[in-house]
Amino acid sequence: MKLSATRILFGTSDTIDPVRRPTEPASPAQHAAWLAGRLPEVERVRPGLWSIPVPLPNTPLRYVLVYALELPGGVALIDAGWDTEEAYAALTAGLKTAGYDVTDVRAVLVTHMHPDHYGLAGRVREDSGAWIGLHPADARLLRGRYDDPEDLSERELRLLLRSGIPEEKARELAGSSMAIRRLVSAGAPDRLIEDGTRLDLPGWDLTAIWTPGHSPGHLCFAGEGLLFSGDHVLAKITPMVAFHPQSAPDPLADYLDALRAVGRLDVEEVLPAHEYRFPDLLGRVEYVISHHHDRLAEIERVVSGEPGLTCWQIATRLTWSRPWESIQGFQLRAANNETLAHLIYLEAKGRLREERNLYYK
């Protein structure tokens, strides 16, 4: 089994490795567009609910799906896209197809802080007066990530060096996410959305579910037979779950617990932020959990065969979707940090031990 690793640079599930058992789609047209490598059409999911694809150029994911929920006198958005002119034009054009203008937006509910979800929220607020909602665990990290990221880069460098990456390569990788600053119209959210909050959206009965792992404050929104899943559960690939300076102490444990929590929901359809809609939430959750357990077992086999490896050395010995030598830039950093998240999980479970940044069975 191969492990996914996404570019947190773009905050998407831009994977090094796809999970190989995609679920059946709920929207044949959306699925066909995904397979053809093109942007899907703006789609009326059901009365009062629209799916608006916002492009992510130069990434394998190609777009983020922004959802527009009709309200009395306007709309609320779930996610917003990243802050580029092309993305803003697509969002405004999609709203026009649904019969609205950007000035009609009353709220932007952001599933998590990554640029393709949070990036345009500030600009939409400027144009419409909408309020922005985000979980407090992500809200606390915005300034250090987008406004003053130099300290974060230094902390990332120390982490990469402890992982066993040679210094020259570690310095290169530590700064590989700085481009995110230009993709986000940064600004503090107006409202903090806690786990279990019933959203203030007239005509809608939706509840926020805290689903940490991909980011510390990732949120899903559930109700009326729907799950707006952000990056937490996708149809074909998995989000990056990595240990990094802004992550929780054991992000993989958090992610697996959150998967089990949403798997218990009675949901007719999952509306993710990427790829396409799908109906089988429980089946997808069970498969992704199995996928991570297979990866954990692979890491254990590597460490058993060669005790005393660093995280970086372990990552180079794992199965990826293409030869290790062909993986470049931020993808290398993602691969290391996701391997580290799995090592931390195994150590917490007593299945491995770490001594001076070396790992033993």
Helices and strands as residue ranges (DSSP letters): H 28-36, E 43-46, E 49-56, E 62-71, E 74-78, H 85-97, G 102-104, E 105-109, H 115-118, H 121-128, E 131-134, H 136-139, H 142-142, I 143-147, H 150-162, H 167-174, G 178-183, E 191-192, E 207-210, E 219-223, E 226-230, H 251-263, E 269-272, H 281-305, H 311-317, G 324-326, H 330-348, E 353-355, E 358-360
